[in-house]
Amino acid sequence: MAVKNPSIYLKMKVLGAIDIAPGRTRDQRVRSVAEMTFLDEEGNQYRFTWRTIQTWYYRYKNYGITGMDASPRADKGKPRKITPEEVLEAINQALPHFRQKEPDKNKNHTWPPNKTAIYRFCIEKGLLQANQIARNTFSRMVEKYELLKPDPSESNKRRLAFSMQYANQLWQADTMFGPHIGGKQTKLIAFIDDASRVLCHGEFFLEENTDTMIRALRSAFYKRGLPEQLLVDNGSIYCSQEITLICARVGCILRHTAVRDASAKGKIERFFR
């Protein structure tokens, strides 16, 4: 079956097969992969010519996963050091502090507090790093994505309960701020199984980056096996090239929720409470 624009998931799945395909040289292994059939996210079967696979291989080798697509970057014009999801998470951690100082929001108080005050609090408490996001960038992001505006659809949005039938069909993953240790904010990375509600793995780290995410994901795989799907938000560690490649190689579909839709991962959010 021909496909005009294969997904990154499908391309990485094809490239992941090169390492285990029969053949002494890479060219022989690429030709062997061209004889294989691959399934996309929807279960459709595809085969690709060895020239196409070779082109993908060289693009990935020279430009990384962002070079796999000939179209312009999807994040053009957007900040690449920090995502709106991470900024929103920091804001949600900071707002209770201002609510305690201003218990009566109806008496000559400005609510929500101004963006500069929130930004300074986030920097002081280590919720954000000044080298990741400047104050002006923070203000622009808050205005563009309306991060301080209550979401009127959230209270009226109808959430239908759903659950997978079997264990390991779907995992949910997320990060939560933990206690301060030695003056540093810890982060909890956790995975929960959708069907059984079993905590596959949870671990505190002093740093939230790709390396710690890989360590946590590896531990979850060793404990509970491989899930068919992994549901995460749009945080930078969940959108990284390494995690996308790992999921593609093990045959796990990596799914992302919409921005500001934490309820989509209701089970892991409930666990964090």
ABEGO torsion letter per residue (X at the ends): XBBABBBAAAAAAAAAAAAABBEABAAAAAAAAAABBBBBAAGBBBBBBAAAAAAAAAAAAAAEAAAABABBBAABGBBAABBAAAAAAAAAAAAAAAAAABABAABGBBOBBBAAAAAAAAAAAGABBAAABBAAAAAAAAAAAGAABBBAAAAABBBBBBBBABBGABBBBBBBBBBBBGGBBBBBBBBBBAAAGBBABBBBBABBBAAAAAAAAAAAAAAAEBBABBBBBABAAAABAAAAAAAAAAGBBBBBBBBGBAAABAAAAAAAX
